[in-house]
Amino acid sequence: MWRALFLAVGISCCVVGLQCLVIEQAIVVTASDSPAAAGQYGKKRTPINPPEWAPWTLLAAGAVVMIYSFTIPKRVKE
């Protein structure tokens, strides 16, 4: 069970890191309560700019966690 959890976390980190390499800006659209703060159709848009270090950090952390997940069965005897 632990191996699958760590493998999933590592793969997720790598996928998010690859996405951060490709995009410059992501726009998160949320519903807004006040029409004055919202734009068209009552939705609020928030831009997110990933920093320069984010993709490489996420890729490296994901790779380390995936490698760690392959060594779990040798240490934990179930």
Buried (B, 14 or more C-beta within 10 A) or exposed (E): EEBEEBBEBBBEBBEBBEEBEEEEEEEEEEEBEEEEEBEEEEEBEEEEEBEEEBBEBBBEBBBEBBEBBEEBEEEEEE
